[in-house]
Amino acid sequence: MAFIDDLALELFLLSPVGVIAVYMTAFVFFQYKKTGTKDIENNLRPGAFPLWRLEL
């Protein structure tokens, strides 16, 4: 059985995951500032699917 190193894939996916995490955090912060409600679960929902697809 051959060994397949997926380090390059993991290092590549680190950047999109970081960008999505920062985007989601900023989105929740600005939604809180705009509306004053702490509806965090609904605000994080749009970013959950891309993170799930990246399987992290």
Secondary structure, DSSP 4 states (H G I P E B T S, - for coil): ------HHHHHHHHHHHHHHHHHHHHHHHHHHHHH----HHHHHHHHHHHHHHTT-
